[in-house]
Every structure is written in C-alpha cells, then in structure tokens.
Amino acid sequence: MADTKEGNKTSITGFILLGFGNLHELQILLFLLFLVIYIVTVAGNTLFIVLVVAEQHLHTTMYFFLGNLSCLETCYTSAILPRLLASLLTGERTISVSSCLVQFDIFGSLLATECCLLSVMSYDRYLAICKPLHYAARMNSRFSFQLAAGSWLSGSVVNTIAACWLSQLIFCGPNEIDHFLCDYAPLVKLSCSDTSRMVLVIFLLSFIFILPPFLLTLTSYVCIIRAVLRIPSSTGREKAFSTCSSHLIIVTIFYGTLFIVYVLPDTAALNKVFSIFYTVLTPMVNPLIYSLRNKEIKEALRKALSKIMTFITNHNLFSRPLL
C-alpha cells in the first residue's frame, strides 16, 4: 500500500476493515447469511414501494412516509452489505481513504435522514390519533412532501459537513478499523491530526440535528399513549394503537441500538454486534413488520398476487400450441 508524505508525517492511503475476519471458520456461513439478508431486504422494501405506488388506496400520507423509509433503507443496506459480502467471499479487507469517506458520507447521511424521517412519521401518527379533526388540513400532500424532503436534506447536509471535515485529516497509522464499515468514531481515533475542535463541532451538529427528532418522536408517542389510554372502549384502544404499534417497535429497536453504540462506553466487539441491528436487521424486518401487522398492505399484496396468478394462467392458456 503506497504512502504519501506530508511535512514530517507519513499519510496512509487506505484502511483495513477487520470486520469479521477473526471468525475464519465462519466466513462462508456469514457470507450466505448476509447474502440472504441483503436479498430479502432489497426485495421486501422494493415490493413495499411498488405496492404503495400501484395501489390507489395506499396513496395516503402514512404510506408516503413508509415508502420513503423503504427507499432509504434499500439505499442504506446497499451502502454497506455489498462491500461486506465481497470481503467475506474474497478475504480482501482493504479500502482506500477516499472510498472509506464516501461510504461514511452515504451511510451517515442516510442514518441522520432516518432519525428525521422517524420523527416525521411519529408526528403524523400523533396528528392522526390525537388531532383527527385537524389531520386532513394540517398533513396535506404539500406539507408531507416538504417534511420528507426536509428529512432527506437535513440528513445529507449535516453528515456531508462531517465527511468534508474528516477528509482534511491526516491518517498516519495504524490503519486497522475494527468494524465492518467506515464510521465516524474509528476514523477520528486513527487520525494523527488535532481533532479536538472537529469533535466539538460535530458533537454540536449532532446535538442540533439528531436530538430534536428524537425528542419529537418521544413526545409524540407519550401523547399518543395518553390519548389511547383515554379511549373508553377496549376495541377503540386496540384499533388506535394498532395504527402506530409497528412504528413504535421500529423506533425502539433503532434508537435503542444507536444509544448502545454511540452513547455507552466504546467496546469494539459489542459495537459491531449492535451495529448489525440498525444497519442490517432493521431494514430487513421493517417491511415484514408493516406487512404482517397491516391489513391494508396484506390486502394489497393479496390483490397483486391474484393479478399475477391470473396473468400467468391466461398466458399459459393462450400460449399452448393448437393440436
């Protein structure tokens, strides 16, 4: 690996993502496992997007946000898993500094966007359950589009600033990252530049862009739970809570693992394990949770499968050779 000299420091040109390289006997098994997860994630989220676009009765604000979430998580997984799969299959773990920073920029931007999007979705459920008479007027198509676009833009801006700042650092060794992806904390640790000012600014940016969405999500669900508990009939409470329970499960898993990875004391082995939850498992189970707990999605899927079977049957009938 070539090195370049800057002043009295030698700057490395690449990193080694250790990933799961210590589990030599499990490389093929891990490759097959992550390959299946990747296929299921992309297929499930793509199918969800197709259903939302194709079915007229799913053209509502809630499904618009869910479609955005599925699109985000397809991109999210695609920024991480293909390279991990290649590493497990070939044993090649080196990555250039520029490629590492690009992966961090994409991964971090989508992570920040998801924080914003989950808060927007919780606010949508808050209006639907706590302010049903004002829901149609407040959460119109224009406002929902602005909220979704703002989520994507905010996430991209804050992380691109961090990525640009990281690109100015000098990395002079060691060059091993004990992770399966290029994340902010490991890169800062490997830098031999003065990172104190950058760490402070990035912390403030994260505080401004990540904490408010979390607090909005938390506040929305506190209000939702209080409103649901005040409904007199058990049937009404069950119906109201069923509309947001899936989202609550996903928010709990997402923020729970983020808290463990980024707030609790740094333990590389545990960070890798818990990072799998929000980078790999959550994008896979999201469409499954929404589909299994949502009658409208199950009905749309049933109709789509019925149309496909009808098309195949008709095609086979007309394609038979005449005797």
N, C-alpha and C positions, 0 to 999 in steps of 0.2 A: 504494500500500500504506500503510495507516494506521499511525501510530506512537503509542505511549503514553509519557508522561514519568514517570519515577520518580526523584525527587530532582533531581540535576543531570545525570542520564543519560537518553538517549532510547532506549527499548526498542523494537526492531523486532517486528513481529507475524508475520513469515513469512520463509522462506528460498527461495533459488533453487537447485534441484538441477540442476547443469550437465549431469550425465550424459554423454551422447554428443552434445551439442549442437554441438560443434565439427566433427562429421562431417556437414555439411549435405547433401552429395550421397548419403549412405548411409542417411538416415533411414527411407525406405520399406523398404529392404533389411533394415535392422536390426529394424524392426517385424515384418516377415514371419518373420525368423529367430527372434526371441524368442517370437513367437506360436506357431510350430510347436513350439519347445522347451517352452512352457508347456502346450500341449495334450498333447504326448507325456508330460510329467512327470505331470500330473494323471491322464491315462488309464492310464499304466503303473502308478503307485502305487495307484490305486483298484482296478485289476484284480488286483494282488497281494493287497490286503487282502481282496477278495471271494473269491479262491481260498483264502486261509488260513482264512477263516471258513466257507466252504461245504464244503471237503474235510475229512472226518473224520481222515484220516491225516496231515494237516498241523497237527493240534491238539497240537503239541509246544512245548516251551519255546523252542527256537531260532526257530520260525516266529512264536511270540507276540511275541518281541522284534523280529523283522523286520517284523511287521505294525505295531508301534509306530513303527518307523523310517519306514515308508512313510507312515503317517498324519502324522508330524512333518514330513516333507519336503514333503508336499502343502500343509500349512499354511505352511511355511517359504517355499515358492515363491510362494504366493498373497499373502503379506505384502509381496512385492517387485515381482513381474513385472507385475501389472495396472496399477500406477501408472506403471511404466516404459513399458509399451505405450501408455498414454494420452498420456504425454509425447512419445513418438516420433511418434505419429499427429497430435496437435494442436499440438505445439510449446509447450504450457503446462508450465512448469517450476517454478512457484511452489507452495509448500506452507506451510501455517500452522505456527507453532511447536508448537501442541498436536498436530497431525497428525503432525508430524515425530517428536515424542517418543513418540507411540503406536506409530508404525512401528518406532522403535528398541526400544521395550519388547518388542513382539511378536517382532521379528527376533532381538534379543539373547537373549530367554528361550529361543527355540527353538534357537539356536546353543549356548547353555550346556547345554540338555537333551540335545542330540545328543552333546556331549562325554561326558556322564554315561552315556547310553544305549550308546554305542560301547564304553565301558569295561565295562559290564554284559555286553554281548554277548561281549566278549573273555574275561571271566571264565567265562561259560557254556561257551565253546569249550575253555577251559583245563580245566574240570572234566570235560567230555565226553571229552577226549583223554588228559589226564594222570591223572585220577582216575575212570576209568569205573565202577569198582565202587561208588563213593560218590555217583555223579552223581544217580541217581534219588532218593536220600534227601535230599541237600542241595538240589538245584534242583527242589523240588516246586512245584506250581502256586501255592500261597500265597506262598512266598518269591519266586518270579519276578514275581508281581503287585506285591509290596512293592518290589522292585528297580525295576520300571518306574515305579510311582507315585512313588518317591523321586527318580528321574531327572527326571520332569516337575516335581515340586515344587521341587527344588533349583534347577533352571534358572530357573524362574519367580521364585523368591524373590530370588536374587542380582541378576538384571537389573532387577527391579522396584525394588529399592533404588537402583540406579544411575539409573534413569529418574526416580524421585521426586526425587533429588538434583539431577539435571540440570534439572528443572522449576523449581527455585529460582534458577537462574542468570539473569542479565540479559544479553540479547544486544542490543548497541547498534551493530552494524555493524562490518565489512561482513557481508553476508548471503548470499554465494555459497558453496555447498558443491560442491567439485569431485569429485562422486561421483554414483552413480545411486540411493543410498539414504542414509538418515539413520543414521550410525554415531557411535560414542562420540567418537573422536579429533577428527573435524572439528567436532563441536558444541562440544567443550571449547575448541578453538582460536578459535572465533568469539565466545566469551563474553568480556565485559569485566569479569566478577566475578573475585574471587580464587579460583582453582580448585586451589591447591596442596594444601590439606587433602583435598579431594574426590578428587584424583588419587591421593593416597597411600592413602586408604581403599579406593577402587575397585581399586587395584592389589593390596592385601592380600586383598580379597574374591575377586578373580580368581585369585590365588595359591592361596587355600584351596579354591575350588570347581572350578577348571579343571586345576591341576597334578596333584592326586591322581588324577583319572580318566585323565589322560594317562600317568602313571607306572604305574597299574594295567594299562592297555592294553599298554604297553611290556613290563612284567614278564610278563604273561600270554603274550604271543607269544614272548618269549625262552624261557620254559618249554615252550611248545608246540613250537617248532622243535627244542629239545634232545630232547624226548620223541619227536618224529617221526624224527629222525636216528638214534635208538637202535633203531628197529624194524628187525629183521633183513632182512625181505623187501622188495623194491622195490615190489611190489604193495600191501603193507600201508602203506608210507610214502606212496605216491601216494593211496590211499584216505583215509588220515588227514588228509593235507594238503589234499585237495580239499574237505573239510568246512569249512575256515576260510580258504582262499585268497581267496575272494570278499570276505570281511570284511576281510582284510588289505589288499587293493587299495584298498577304500573308505577305510579308516583312513589309509593312506599319502597318498592324494590330499587327504583332508580336513585332516589335521594339517599336511601339507606346505604347502598354500596358506595355512592360518591362520598358520603360522610366518613365511612371507614377508610377509604383510600386516601382522601385529601385532608382530613382533619385529624384523625387519630395518629399516634406516633408511627413513623415510617418503618415498615417491615417489608422488605422487597418480596419475600415469598408470599406473604399474605396479600400484598397489593396485587400481585399477578393473579392470584386466585379470584379476588373480589372484582378486579378489573374485567374478568371474563363475564361477570354478571351484567354489567351495564354496557359493555361493548359487543358482546356476542349473544348471551342468552336472552336479555330483554328484547332486542329487536326480533328474535325468533318467536318468543311467546306472545308478543303484543297482538299480532293478528289472530292468533289462536284464542287468546282471552276474549277479544272483542267479538269474535265469531261465535264461540261457544256460549257466551252469555248474552247474546243479542239476537232477538227473534227476527228483526228486520234483515240482518245480514244472513242468517240461516235461510230465510225465505228467498232472498235474492240469489243465494248460492244454489238453492234447490231449483229455482226457475232457470238459472243459467245452465245447470247440468241437464235439465229436462230439454232445453233447446238444443244442446249439443247432441244428446242422445237421439232426438228427433231428426236432426240434420244427418247424423251418421246412418240412421235407419233408412231415411229417404235416399241418401246417396247410394247405399248398398242395393236398394231395390232397383234404382234406375241404371245402375252400372252392371247389373247381371247380364250376361250375354243371352241373346234370344236363341232358343233351340229350333 
